[in-house]
Amino acid sequence: MTQACRDFPAEHALRHRMTPGGRESLAHMLMFPEHGIAGFIYPTVLTDGNAKGRATLFGPALSSPVHEQIEGPVPDSLNFDDWRAGPLRMAVRKPHETVDLSWSGTRIQFDGRFEALHPPYAFSLHPAGNPPYYGDDRTEQHGRVSAHLSVDGRAVDASGYLIRDHSWGPRIWGLNQHYKWFHATTESCSIHVFEMQSFGRLQLRGFLYRDGRMEHVAKADFEYRFDAQMMHTAVDVTVTDTAGRIARVTSTAFANIQLEFDPMVYLNEAALNLDIDGERGTGWCEFCWNRDYLRFAREHVQRYG
């Protein structure tokens, strides 16, 4: 599968023309455990040209989460090779390889560069494709990031890993009764697992990239621990790919937050310190929960969860 990922068309790194109801988003997940900060920079645009940009930072170094957001129309001519919306700028310098990213807000300033560690994993390359209620397609990619970051006047030079998720097409969050969106990366290995539960079916997508070879995930066994609010604080995963290779991840959260992007679901986020078969790295795990279920289940999580 590695060559197919390398040959994924360069135009998919740029803006797509979508049918009505489409949504295109690019999540850039930031993990700086040495500074006690995690977060994301998240541009989105709808078919009608209405765009949003959001920057969020949270973690033990901050007394409370910091959110900044803008919204407004953008011209059809604006593309991701030089995307500008309020304080947000994103510039794809080399498709699927290099991206410059910055946010010049009131409380958050970020200026960094993403350098990919491996080819993009496109869900369309999976035999079952991308679940159609969750986009026409999506790519997941890990890379290194070097950045200057400032929050409320506290400035740091930060480096580490960045997770970049690019999706386009329809998105109906609430059709997922639950999902796990998991990422783990070290210098020599990258893992992604997307386990979605909808319509009574389990959808599994993802990859294991190691030794220059990328294969689909065939099986993922999760173990995790919750706190009293049913926020996951540790996640262990054993992944088997379609070539029979096995990778084992152990992780603990260094920062957590709950997000409310959609009225049907809660998104519980964990930025992770982790280990893949003895090699240290970082990662991310997002649990999506139906709101009614989560409100009920967390009353029982300490006894049964």
C-alpha positions in Angstrom: 0.0 0.0 0.0 2.9 2.3 0.5 3.3 3.2 -3.1 -0.4 3.9 -3.5 -0.1 6.4 -0.6 2.9 8.0 -2.2 1.0 8.4 -5.5 -2.1 9.9 -3.9 -2.9 12.9 -6.1 -1.2 16.2 -5.1 -4.4 18.2 -5.8 -6.0 16.5 -2.7 -3.7 18.6 -0.5 -5.7 21.6 -1.8 -9.2 22.9 -1.5 -12.0 20.7 -3.0 -15.2 21.7 -4.8 -17.9 20.0 -2.9 -21.6 19.3 -3.4 -24.1 21.3 -1.2 -23.7 20.4 2.4 -20.0 19.7 2.2 -17.5 20.6 4.8 -13.7 20.7 4.5 -11.5 20.7 7.5 -7.9 20.5 8.4 -7.1 19.6 12.0 -3.6 20.3 13.2 -3.1 18.7 16.6 -0.4 20.1 18.8 1.4 18.1 21.5 4.1 19.8 23.6 4.2 17.8 26.9 7.5 19.3 27.9 5.8 22.7 28.1 2.5 21.4 29.5 0.5 22.5 26.5 -1.7 20.7 23.9 -4.2 22.0 21.4 -5.1 22.5 17.8 -5.4 24.9 14.9 -8.5 24.0 12.9 -9.6 25.7 9.6 -12.9 24.7 8.1 -14.8 25.8 5.0 -18.3 25.0 3.8 -19.6 24.6 0.3 -21.2 28.0 0.4 -17.8 29.6 1.2 -18.4 30.3 4.9 -15.2 29.6 6.8 -14.2 29.2 10.4 -10.8 29.2 12.1 -10.2 28.0 15.6 -7.2 27.8 17.8 -7.4 26.1 21.2 -4.7 25.5 23.8 -5.1 23.6 27.1 -3.0 21.6 29.5 -1.4 21.7 33.0 0.6 24.9 32.2 -2.6 26.9 31.7 -5.0 27.8 34.4 -7.9 27.2 31.9 -8.4 26.4 28.2 -7.8 29.2 25.8 -10.1 29.4 22.7 -10.0 31.8 19.8 -12.3 31.6 16.8 -13.2 33.6 13.7 -16.0 33.1 11.1 -16.9 34.7 7.8 -17.1 34.2 4.1 -14.0 33.6 1.9 -13.7 33.9 -1.9 -13.9 30.9 -4.1 -10.4 31.8 -5.4 -8.8 31.3 -2.0 -6.9 28.0 -1.8 -4.8 26.1 0.7 -1.5 27.1 -0.8 -2.1 30.4 0.8 -5.2 30.2 3.0 -5.9 33.4 5.0 -8.9 33.9 7.3 -8.6 36.5 10.1 -5.6 35.5 12.3 -5.2 32.2 10.6 -2.8 31.4 7.8 -2.1 28.0 6.3 0.2 27.5 3.3 0.7 24.1 1.7 4.3 24.6 0.4 4.7 21.1 -1.0 1.6 18.9 -1.2 1.5 16.1 1.4 5.0 17.1 2.6 5.4 20.7 4.0 2.9 23.1 5.5 3.4 26.5 7.1 0.9 27.3 9.8 0.3 30.4 11.8 -2.2 32.0 14.1 -2.0 35.7 15.2 -4.7 36.1 17.7 -5.3 38.2 20.8 -4.1 35.6 23.3 -2.6 32.9 21.1 0.3 33.4 18.6 1.7 30.4 16.7 4.2 30.3 13.8 5.4 26.9 12.7 6.2 24.5 10.0 5.0 20.9 9.5 7.3 18.4 7.8 5.7 15.0 7.0 7.2 11.8 8.3 5.3 9.5 5.9 3.0 9.6 2.9 -0.7 10.5 3.6 -3.0 7.7 4.5 -6.2 8.2 2.4 -9.3 6.4 3.5 -10.3 6.0 -0.2 -7.4 3.5 -0.5 -9.1 1.2 2.0 -11.2 -1.6 0.3 -14.3 -0.3 2.0 -13.5 3.4 1.4 -14.5 6.2 3.7 -17.8 6.0 5.5 -19.9 8.3 3.3 -21.7 10.1 6.2 -18.2 11.1 7.4 -16.8 12.7 4.2 -16.0 12.0 0.6 -12.5 11.2 1.7 -9.9 12.0 4.4 -6.2 11.8 4.9 -4.2 11.3 8.1 -0.6 12.2 8.4 2.1 12.6 11.1 5.1 14.9 11.0 7.6 17.0 12.8 6.8 20.5 13.8 9.0 23.4 14.9 7.2 26.5 16.1 7.3 29.7 18.1 4.2 29.7 20.4 2.9 32.3 22.7 -0.1 32.2 25.0 -1.1 35.2 27.2 2.4 36.5 26.8 4.2 33.4 27.7 6.5 32.5 24.8 8.2 29.2 24.1 10.1 27.7 21.2 8.4 24.3 20.7 9.3 21.2 18.6 7.9 17.7 18.5 5.2 15.9 16.4 2.1 17.2 14.8 -0.9 15.2 13.6 -2.6 16.5 10.4 -6.1 15.4 9.5 -7.7 16.6 6.2 -11.3 15.7 5.4 -13.8 16.9 2.8 -17.5 16.1 2.0 -20.5 15.6 4.3 -20.1 15.1 8.0 -23.0 13.9 10.2 -21.4 13.7 13.6 -24.4 12.2 15.4 -24.6 9.0 13.3 -21.6 7.8 15.3 -22.9 6.3 18.6 -19.2 6.2 19.5 -15.8 6.4 17.9 -12.1 6.3 18.8 -9.8 8.5 16.7 -6.3 7.4 17.9 -2.8 8.6 16.8 0.6 7.6 18.0 3.9 8.6 16.5 7.6 8.2 17.3 10.7 8.9 15.2 10.5 5.5 13.5 6.8 4.4 13.7 3.4 6.0 13.1 0.0 4.5 13.9 -3.5 5.6 13.3 -6.8 3.8 14.2 -10.3 5.1 13.5 -12.9 2.8 15.0 -16.4 4.0 14.3 -19.7 2.5 15.6 -22.7 3.4 13.6 -25.9 1.7 12.4 -24.9 -1.3 14.6 -21.8 -1.8 12.5 -18.1 -1.4 13.4 -16.0 0.5 10.9 -12.2 0.2 11.2 -9.7 2.2 9.3 -6.1 3.2 9.9 -2.5 2.3 9.2 0.8 1.1 10.7 3.8 2.8 9.2 7.2 1.3 10.1 10.5 0.6 8.2 9.2 2.7 5.2 6.2 0.5 4.8 2.5 1.5 5.3 -0.3 -1.1 5.7 -3.9 -1.0 6.7 -4.9 -1.8 10.3 -6.6 -5.2 10.4 -7.2 -5.3 14.1 -7.0 -2.9 17.1 -7.4 -4.0 20.7 -8.0 -1.1 23.1 -7.6 -0.9 26.9 -8.2 2.4 28.6 -8.9 4.0 32.0 -11.5 6.6 32.8 -11.7 9.2 35.5 -14.9 10.0 37.4 -16.2 12.1 34.5 -15.6 9.3 32.0 -12.7 11.1 30.5 -10.0 8.7 29.3 -6.7 9.2 31.1 -4.7 6.3 29.7 -5.0 4.3 26.4 -3.2 1.2 25.4 -3.6 -0.3 21.9 -2.3 -3.4 20.3 -2.4 -3.0 16.5 -2.1 -5.8 13.9 -1.8 -4.7 10.2 -2.8 -6.6 7.0 0.8 -7.8 6.7 0.6 -9.4 10.1 2.9 -6.9 11.8 2.1 -6.1 15.4 2.7 -2.9 17.3 2.0 -2.2 21.0 1.3 1.3 22.3 1.0 2.3 26.0 0.1 5.9 26.8 -1.1 8.3 29.5 -2.8 11.6 29.0 -0.9 14.8 29.9 -3.8 17.0 28.9 -7.6 16.5 28.5 -10.5 18.6 27.4 -14.1 18.1 26.3 -15.4 19.8 23.1 -18.9 20.6 21.9 -18.7 20.8 18.1 -22.1 19.3 17.5 -25.3 19.1 19.5 -25.6 15.3 19.2 -22.1 14.4 20.6 -19.4 15.3 23.0 -15.8 15.0 21.9 -13.4 13.9 24.8 -9.8 14.7 23.9 -6.6 13.4 25.3 -3.1 14.5 24.3 -0.7 11.6 25.1 2.7 10.8 26.2 3.3 7.3 24.8 5.5 4.4 24.0 5.5 2.2 20.9 7.4 -1.0 21.5 9.9 0.8 23.7 10.3 4.0 21.7 9.0 7.2 23.2 6.7 9.6 21.4 3.4 11.5 21.6 -0.1 11.1 20.3 -3.8 11.9 20.5 -7.0 10.1 21.3 -10.4 11.5 20.7 -13.5 9.6 22.0 -16.8 10.6 20.5 -19.8 9.9 22.7 -23.6 10.4 22.1 -24.5 13.0 24.7 -27.4 11.1 26.2 -25.3 8.0 26.6 -22.4 9.8 28.1 -24.6 11.7 30.7 -26.1 8.4 31.8 -23.0 6.2 31.6 -20.7 8.5 33.6 -23.1 8.0 36.6 -21.9 4.3 36.6 -18.4 4.6 35.3 -16.6 4.2 38.6 -18.4 0.9 39.3 -18.6 -0.6 35.8 -16.4 1.4 33.5 
